[in-house]
Amino acid sequence: MQHLILLHGAIGAKSQLEALADELSNEFKIHLINFSGHGGKPMTETKLSIALFADDVLDCIEKNRIVRANIFGYSVGGYVAVYIAKYRPVKVNRIITLATKFYWMKLLQLKK
């Protein structure tokens, strides 16, 4: 059975994807994670970033001994999936994204 990692959006949590996980559990071995600083997972000393969130996903891949993962990402989770596919392509089978926004910093700068 193929592995599928479901990634939540910004200021979200893995619990938001549990219904989707249930629907897909007959077809995939599902993995849900919280990004650092999300869903009760503690903040780190490192500034929150796409690279940090990618490390959270790569830790899941390593911990579960996944050779090549399918990754679904919603919003910032999609950005993380694309980041991993670009910088660690050997870890990725396929990515699927929904409502992914790539210019988070640009939006933050506009609000200053």
Secondary structure per residue as TSV (DSSP state, phi and psi in degrees):
chain	resnum	aa	ss	phi	psi
A	1	M	-	360.0	134.6
A	2	Q	-	-74.7	152.8
A	3	H	E	-92.1	143.5
A	4	L	E	-134.8	120.8
A	5	I	E	-100.4	126.4
A	6	L	E	-103.1	125.3
A	7	L	E	-113.8	127.8
A	8	H	-	-77.8	173.1
A	9	G	-	-89.0	-179.7
A	10	A	T	-59.8	141.4
A	11	I	T	50.6	27.1
A	12	G	-	-103.8	-164.5
A	13	A	-	-155.4	157.8
A	14	K	G	-60.7	-27.9
A	15	S	G	-59.9	-26.4
A	16	Q	G	-68.3	-16.2
A	17	L	G	-107.6	7.5
A	18	E	H	-63.8	-38.6
A	19	A	H	-64.4	-42.0
A	20	L	H	-63.6	-42.2
A	21	A	H	-58.6	-43.2
A	22	D	H	-60.9	-42.9
A	23	E	H	-63.8	-32.6
A	24	L	H	-97.1	-4.0
A	25	S	T	-67.3	-18.6
A	26	N	T	-79.2	-19.0
A	27	E	T	-104.1	-24.6
A	28	F	S	-138.6	155.7
A	29	K	E	-84.3	109.1
A	30	I	E	-90.1	140.5
A	31	H	E	-129.3	127.5
A	32	L	E	-116.1	134.5
A	33	I	-	-134.1	156.5
A	34	N	-	-100.2	135.3
A	35	F	-	-68.6	156.5
A	36	S	T	-52.3	133.4
A	37	G	T	78.8	9.0
A	38	H	S	-127.5	148.9
A	39	G	T	56.1	31.7
A	40	G	T	89.3	-7.5
A	41	K	-	-74.9	130.2
A	42	P	-	-59.6	151.7
A	43	M	-	-66.5	156.1
A	44	T	-	-108.4	171.0
A	45	E	S	-72.5	-19.9
A	46	T	S	-79.6	141.6
A	47	K	-	-60.4	139.0
A	48	L	-	-60.9	134.2
A	49	S	-	-159.6	165.5
A	50	I	H	-61.4	-40.0
A	51	A	H	-62.2	-40.9
A	52	L	H	-63.9	-44.8
A	53	F	H	-64.3	-37.1
A	54	A	H	-61.8	-39.3
A	55	D	H	-61.8	-37.4
A	56	D	H	-58.9	-43.2
A	57	V	H	-68.6	-44.3
A	58	L	H	-63.7	-33.5
A	59	D	H	-62.5	-41.5
A	60	C	H	-62.0	-44.3
A	61	I	H	-60.5	-45.3
A	62	E	H	-67.5	-47.6
A	63	K	H	-59.1	-36.9
A	64	N	T	-94.3	5.7
A	65	R	T	53.7	44.7
A	66	I	-	-85.6	126.9
A	67	V	S	-76.4	-53.1
A	68	R	S	-140.3	121.3
A	69	A	E	-100.3	147.2
A	70	N	E	-89.5	136.0
A	71	I	E	-129.6	127.2
A	72	F	E	-108.4	129.7
A	73	G	E	-130.8	131.2
A	74	Y	E	-99.0	133.2
A	75	S	T	55.9	-121.4
A	76	V	H	-62.9	-26.2
A	77	G	H	-62.0	-33.8
A	78	G	H	-67.3	-39.2
A	79	Y	H	-60.9	-43.5
A	80	V	H	-61.9	-42.1
A	81	A	H	-61.0	-44.4
A	82	V	H	-64.5	-41.3
A	83	Y	H	-58.7	-47.2
A	84	I	H	-64.4	-42.2
A	85	A	H	-60.8	-35.0
A	86	K	H	-75.1	-46.7
A	87	Y	H	-96.1	-18.1
A	88	R	-	-137.3	54.6
A	89	P	G	-59.4	-25.9
A	90	V	G	-67.6	-15.9
A	91	K	G	-90.8	-6.6
A	92	V	E	-116.1	131.5
A	93	N	E	-89.9	-57.9
A	94	R	E	-146.0	154.1
A	95	I	E	-125.0	148.8
A	96	I	E	-132.9	131.5
A	97	T	E	-125.6	155.1
A	98	L	E	-141.8	127.4
A	99	A	S	55.4	42.2
A	100	T	-	-82.2	131.9
A	101	K	-	-115.2	131.4
A	102	F	S	-103.3	-11.0
A	103	Y	-	-113.4	57.5
A	104	W	H	-63.7	-45.0
A	105	M	H	-65.9	-37.9
A	106	K	H	-61.9	-40.3
A	107	L	H	-64.3	-41.3
A	108	L	H	-64.8	-37.6
A	109	Q	H	-66.6	-34.4
A	110	L	H	-66.7	-27.3
A	111	K	T	-82.7	-8.1
A	112	K	-	-74.4	360.0
